């Protein structure tokens, strides 16, 4: 079974009510969905589920190219940024969808897509899964732990500094037994979270997705300034 994960991200904005008056700090809540759509063609069920969840931002992975419209700039009613890189069946590795206009960023890694929305960077990523072949594009390294380390290092090196929301199909558990990745890969992921001023945020809710047969392990974190 594949699952959808949802988190709420608190964004802060500053406003002044008048010249010379103190700056007030306003907060708004964004609803973020993370979903591996497994290269499925978009159906009415997909569309209804996306509409029903009422997310401000989606971090998608394994996106069928026919999901995109307007030369890849939109998906349904969302602004969209899709990874330039594609997987073996020609699906995009990742995509960021937003109800608000977004600033497009270069892919921080071939298996990722990134965009800025209201000054916050959003990144959707697939990290290497167990059984991935050594030194097979877009992965670099001789074993799974090293491949994961190199992918995470590239992401952290290439993503802009500042506020970050990062999610996607990480292919790792962070606690308990490891089924999809490797214990070495998990250690690199946890190390990156600890050393990048980040907080791993457990999703606030999850629901079963449609027409899927396996569990997709997803992650979500944000990093403040």
N, C-alpha and C positions, 0 to 999 in steps of 0.2 A: 504494500500500500504506500503510495506517495502521500505526503501531507503538506498542507499549506501552513505556514507559520506567520504570525502577525505580531508586530511590536509597535509600541508608541514611542515616538522620539520627540522630546521637548525642545523646541527651538525658541531662542530668545531674540527679541528685537528691541531697539531703543527708539524712543520717540520723544519729542519736545512739544509741550502744549503751547509754548509761546517763547518769544525771544527773551533770553535771560532767565528762563525758568529751569528748574531742575529736570534732568533727564529721567524719564520713567522707563522701567524695564517691563516689557510685555512678553508673555509666554503663550505659545500656541502648540497644540498637540497634532502631530502628523501620524496617520495610520499607514504602516508599511507592511506590505505582503511579500513573502519570499516563496518562490514556487519553481520547481523543476518541471517544465511542461513536457519533457521527454519527446520532443520533436513531433508531437501530435499536430495534425491539422486542426485549425480552430473550428470548433463546432458551436452550435447554439448553446450547448451546456457550458462550454468554456466562457462564452460571452456573458451568460446569465450569472455564472459564479463570480466573475470579475466585477460585474455591475453590483451584485448583491453585497460584496465585501466592502465597497465604498472606500477603497484605499487611495491615499494621496500619492503614494509611490509604490511601484512594484519592482522587485529585484528578481528577474526571471533568468532561468538557465535552460539550455537546450531548446532554443526557440526556432521553430520551423520558419523558413524564409517567407512563406506565404502569409504569415501573421502580419508582416510589415506592409504599410501602404505609403503612398506619396514619397517614393524613392527611399524608403527606409526611415522616414522621419516621424512616422506616427504608427501607433497600434491602437485600434479602436479610437476612443476619444482622448488618448494620452499622447503627449509628446514622447518620442522614443529615441534612445541612443543604443544601437546594437553593436556588438563587437564586430570588428572587421574580420577577425578570424572565424573560421567555420570548422565544424567537426567532421567526422568521417562520412556522415550521411547529409552533409551540406547544411546542417542546422547551425545557427549562431551559438557560440559558446554561452553568451550572456547578453542581457539587455537591461537597461534602466528605463522605466516608464514613469512619467510624471503628469499630473493634471495641470501643473504650472509650467510655464516656459522653462527650458533648461539650456545651460551652456554646455556644449559638447566638448568632451575631453578626449585626448588620445587614449587608446587602450593602454592601461598600465601594465598589462600582461596579455598575451594573445588569448588567454582563456577568461578574460574579464572585459567588462564595459564600465565606463564611468562618465558621470556628468555632474555639473554643479547646479543646484537648485537653491535659490535664495542664499547664495554664499556658502552652502554646505555641500561637500562632495559626497556623492552616493556611488558606491561601487558594487557591482554584482560579479561574482567569481565562481568558477569551478576550480577546486583544488584536485590534485591527482588522486585517483582511486587505487586501491590495491590491484595489482596485476598490470598496471600501466607499464609499457615497455621503456627500458632505459634509453635515454637520448633519442626519443621519438617526438617529433614536433607536436605540441609546443614545449615539451618537457626537456629538461637538461639535468643529467645526473646519472649515476651508476646504479642506484637503488632507490626504493620508494622514499626513504627518509631524506636522502640528499635531493631528490627531485622536488619534494615538498618544500624543503628549506630554500631551494633556489627560486621556486615560484613565489613564495612569500616574500623573500628578500627583494625580488624585482618589483612586487606590488608596493612595498613600503618605500622603496627607493623612488618610484615613479609617481605615486599619488601625491597631490598637493598637500602642503602643510595646512593645519587648521582643522576645523570640524569635519568629521568623517563618519559616515554610516556605511558599514561594509557587511554585506550578506551574500547569500548564495548557497551553492551546494559544496560544502567544504569537504565532504567525504571522510569526515572524522567525527568520532564521539569525543567529548571533552572529559568524560568520566566513564568509569566502568570498562567493560570489555570492548575491544576494538574490532569491529566487523568489516568496515569499509576501507579503512586506511591502514596505518601502521602506528605502533607506539612511538617510534622515532618521529614520524610526521606529526603526531599529536604534540609531542614535546616542543617541536619548532613552532607550531601554531600557538600553543600556550605562552611560549617565550615571547612571541611577537605581540600578543595581547598585553602581556605584563610590561614590556619595555617600550611601548608606543603610547603611553598615557591613555590606554583604552580600557573600556569596561565591556565584558561580555554580558549581554542582556538576554536573559531567557525570554522567549516569546510569551506574550500575555495570553495567547489563545492559539488553538490549532484546530483544523477541521480536515476530514479526509477529502482528498481530491478525487477526480473522476477517472475511470477507465485505466487504472494503473495497477501494477501487480507487485511492486516492491517498495521498500522503505527507502526514501531518500533522506540522507542526514544533512540537515541544513544548519547554517550558523548565522548569527547576527551580532554585530557589535557597533558601538559608536565611540568616537574619540573626540573629546572636547579640546578647546584651545588650552 
